[in-house]
Amino acid sequence: MASVGALPTSSKRTIVTWDTWIEKAVELAWSSPYAPDKSMAVYAASKVIGEKAMWDWVVIPPVVLGSPLSTKTQDYPSSSAIPIPLLNNDQHAMNAFIDQFPPFFFVDIADAARLHVAALIHADVEGERIFAFAGPFNRNDILAVFRKLRHHRRFTDDICRSDREQVHRWIEPQT
């Protein structure tokens, strides 16, 4: 899903289908200058290229949140790393990566795993992209969880805009 929605290019609604890709992300990622502020485009482009290579069978989750298998051996891979700069009040990481995320959909890692298993054992699933959505979120939602769990700590301020629900304006799954 990140290849479809990770880099919104307009405010108009888009019908998301099995052949929807953000080619603009690939163009942006490969264009110069190669600077840290293009990290979101590079990430989205990697999803486009990777998903196209594996489209025969893949579950396409958006941002996957949940516990990694082992932070000792793999640190925080992929999107499980998103909350860490917020937890640590790491302004540099937030400016370079986290703040580039538009409001987006998330799915729990256990639910994404269940979808993979279901797709493997369901006889009718063949050569399909399966989308996983739990709900929309932005960094304010992650900060709200941290504030609730660690109420004694001071965290960075919420972003000014209230754009969480705007995720629906540019992704409209096809039924």
N, C-alpha and C positions, 0 to 999 in steps of 0.2 A: 504494500500500500504506500510506502514512503515514496516510491517512484511516481505515484500518481499525485500525491498531495503535499509532499515535503517542500515544494517550491511553487507556491501559488503565483500565477503570472497575471491574473486579472481578478476583478471583483465579481465577474459574472459566474453564474452556476455552470457546472460542467457535468455532463452525464458520464459516469465512470463505468466502463465496460472492460471485458477481458483484454481488449486491445488498446487501452488507454495508457499512454506513456508520456512523461514530461521530457520530450526531446530537448527543450530549451535548457534543461539542467545540464545535459551532456555538452551542448554548445558552450554554455557559460563555464563549465569546468575546464574545458580544453582551450579556452581563450585566455590570452595574456591581458593584464599581468597576473601572475600566479601569486596571490596574496592570501593571508589568513582570513580576510573578510569574505572570501569565496568558499569557506569550508562547508556551508550548507549546500551550495550548488554541487560541490564535489561529492558530498555524501549522497545527495539525491541522484546524481549521475551514476554513482556506483550501484545504487539500487536498480536503476533503469537497466544498466548493462548486465548486472547479475541476474535480475529477474528474466530478462530476455533469454539469457543463456540457459535458464532452468525452467522455462515456462511449461514444459511437458507435465510437470506435477509440482505444484508449490502452493503452500498456504502463504498468503501475503498479509502479514500483520502490519499495522501502522507502527507506532512507537510501542515497543514491548517493554513493559515495566514489571519488575519483580526481582527476586533474589538471583544473583548469578550462582552457578554451581560452586565455585571456589574463588574467593577474592585473593587467596594466597597464590594460586597457580595461574590465574587469568586476569586478576584485577577486576575491573568493571567493564566488560566488553559491550560494544555497541550501545544501544539505547539504555541499558541498565546504568550507564555512566551519567545520564542526564541529571538525576537529582543530586549527585555528589557535589558539584560546585555550589549549588544552592545550600546544601547542608553545611558546607565549609565556608560559606560567604566568600567564595573565590571570585572576586570581581573580574579579574583578567579572563578566566575561563567563561564567565557569564557573558562578558562583552564579545569574546571571540566566537562563541558557539551557541550557548543557551539562548541568548537574546535574539538570535537569528531564526529561531523556531517560531513559525506562525502558530496560532491556535491549531490544535491538531487532534486526531483521534488516537486513543491508546487501547491496548489490550493487555490483560494479565498474562504473564509468561506461561502459567499453568493452563490457561484457556487456549493459548496458541498451540501448546503441546497436544492438548486434547483434539484440536482440529487436525493436526498432522496425523494422529492415530486414526481418527474417524475417516479421513481421506484415504488412508492406506487400506482400511478394511471395508469401506463402502464400495460395492461392486459398480455402482453407477457413476462414480467419480473417475473420470479418465481425461487427461490432458486439459485440466481446468485450473484456473486461478481462483482460489477461494479467499475471499476477503474477510477480515476479522476486525470488528469494531466493538468496543465496550462503551465508549463515550468520549466526548470532547474534553480537552484540558488545555491549560497553558501553565506557565510557571507559577502563577498565583495559586493554582490548585495544589501543586507540590508544596509550596511554602505553607499553605494552610494546614496540610498534614503535619509538616515538621513543627509548626507552632503549637499544634494540639499535643503532639507527642513529647516535645521538648519545650514546654511553656516557659521554662526558666532561661532559655537562650534568646538572644536577639538575632533575628535574621534580616536579610536585605528587604527593602520595601517592595511591595507589589508593583508591578508595572502599572503605569497610569491608565492605560487603555483597558477597557473591559471587553476584550475581543473573543472570549472563550466560545460563545455561541456563534460567532461569525464563521466558524469552520463549516457550518452547514451551507453557507452561501456559495462555496466553490466546490463542494463535493456532494453529489446527489447520486447515491448508488442506484443502479438500474435493477428493477425487480423483475 
